[in-house]
Amino acid sequence: MKIPFLNFQYMHEPIKEEIVSKFTEVYNKSWFILGEEVKNFEKEFSSFCSADNCIGCGNGLDALYIILKSFQIGNGDEVIIPSNTYIATALAVSYTGATPIFVEPDINTYNINPELIESAITNKTKAIIAVHLYGQPADMDLINKIAKKYNLKVIEDAAQAHGAVYKDKRVGNLSDAAGFSFYPGKNLGALGDGGAVVTKDSELALKIRQFGNYGSDKKYSHIFKGNNSRLDEIQAAFLSIKLKYLELWNDERKRVAKRYLEEIKNEHIILPYVPENVNPVWHIFAIRSTKRNELQNYLKEKGIETLIHYPIAIHLQPAYKELGFKRGSFPISEKLSDEVLSIPMWPGMKDEEIQYIIDVLNLWGK
Ligand SMILES: *Cc1c(COP(=O)(O)O)cnc(C)c1O
C-alpha cells in the first residue's frame, strides 16, 4: 500500500463547491485587502479561542514578530524559547534584534521544560515564547508563574495547535498573546500563507493591528514604523469556511492518534506521551527510535511516507552559527532531532491505512 504523509482530499473535496462559490463572491466584490471577510474571520477565530481579539496577518512568523515588536522587544533584549521548535520561533526573535535564548525540552512531552526556564533568565530577559509543539499544549501554568515572578511577557507559538486544550482552555487564551499560522498543512490552513495574533488585551490588539498595516492609525497617518503583514480577504473567506470543520477534523486526528497510541506495540519505538489535563490536536504524530533512519527507510520500502520534525536543531543550523553553539550544547534537542519520525496523520485517514501503518510498525525488527 502507498501512503503519503498528508492527504488533503477528505478535508478539501466536500467543501470544494463552497470554496469556489466564495471565491466568485469575493472576486465579484473586487475588495481584496482589509474588508468584511477578514473582519468576520477575526471575530470567528477569536471566539473559537475564547479570546477577545484576533488580528489577521501575513503568516505565523509575522504573527510572532509583530507581538514581540508590540511589546517593544528589540536590540539587547533576550527572549526565552524552546531549543526544539521550528526555526520560525527563533527567527521572530532575531528579526526584532533580540537574542533567542534556548531552553531544553522535557524528554517526554518534547515541550519546553519549565524547570529549566528560571536558570536561563537574566536582567535582559523580556519574554518567554511557549511552543505547543506537534499540537500538544506546553505546561502553561508553570510558565506563567515564572513569568509573573520575573515580570516577563508570555507568548504562545500556537502555529501547530489550533483548538488544542490545556486545563479546559483553548490555546491562544493562555498567555499575553498568541501567534497562529494558517500555512496550508497546519490544522487550520489557508490555501496559501496566512496567520493571526490572538489576545485578550485590547490595547495590545490595536497596536498589533497598526503594526501590520504600516504603523497606521488612519489612512496616510503613520504613528510608528510598522510593516505590511495582512491576511488577504480571499484567504480569510476560505478560512471562515474551513473553521466550521476544524473541530470535526481535529476529532478525526484524535481518532487516528488513539489507534496509533493503543495499537503500535514495538519495543524499539517510543510513542508520544500525553500529560493529564491536555487535549492535543495532533498536528504531527511523532514516534521515536534510536534507529530512526533505519526505520524511515524500512517504512519507505513499505510505501509509507514519513517526515522528520526537525532533523537539525536550531542551535546547529548555519543560520545561528553566530551564537557559537556546537554538538552537545543542547543534548536533549539533539537526541530528539536524531530520533523523532513523523508518521502519516490527516483527518479522514481510512481504517485500512491506519491498520497497515500499525502492522508494518509492529513487524519492524521482528
Ligand atoms: C509553521 C510554524 C510557524 C510559522 O508559520 P508560517 O505561517 O509558516 O510563517 C511558527 N512556529 C511553528 C512552531 C510552526 O510550526
PDBQT file of the ligand as one rigid body, heavy atoms in Angstrom, charges set to zero:
ROOT
HETATM    1  C1  LIG A 401       4.558  26.782  10.920  1.00  0.00    +0.000 C 
HETATM    2  C2  LIG A 401       5.164  27.309  12.147  1.00  0.00    +0.000 A 
HETATM    3  C3  LIG A 401       5.500  28.664  12.293  1.00  0.00    +0.000 A 
HETATM    4  C4  LIG A 401       5.487  29.645  11.176  1.00  0.00    +0.000 C 
HETATM    5  O1  LIG A 401       4.331  29.783  10.472  1.00  0.00    +0.000 OA
HETATM    6  P1  LIG A 401       4.371  30.301   8.957  1.00  0.00    +0.000 P 
HETATM    7  O2  LIG A 401       2.953  30.607   8.664  1.00  0.00    +0.000 OA
HETATM    8  O3  LIG A 401       4.957  29.234   8.113  1.00  0.00    +0.000 OA
HETATM    9  O4  LIG A 401       5.209  31.550   8.948  1.00  0.00    +0.000 OA
HETATM   10  C5  LIG A 401       5.949  29.100  13.533  1.00  0.00    +0.000 A 
HETATM   11  N1  LIG A 401       6.119  28.244  14.558  1.00  0.00    +0.000 NA
HETATM   12  C6  LIG A 401       5.828  26.942  14.448  1.00  0.00    +0.000 A 
HETATM   13  C7  LIG A 401       6.022  26.050  15.629  1.00  0.00    +0.000 C 
HETATM   14  C8  LIG A 401       5.362  26.423  13.234  1.00  0.00    +0.000 A 
HETATM   15  O5  LIG A 401       5.112  25.118  13.125  1.00  0.00    +0.000 OA
ENDROOT
TORSDOF 0
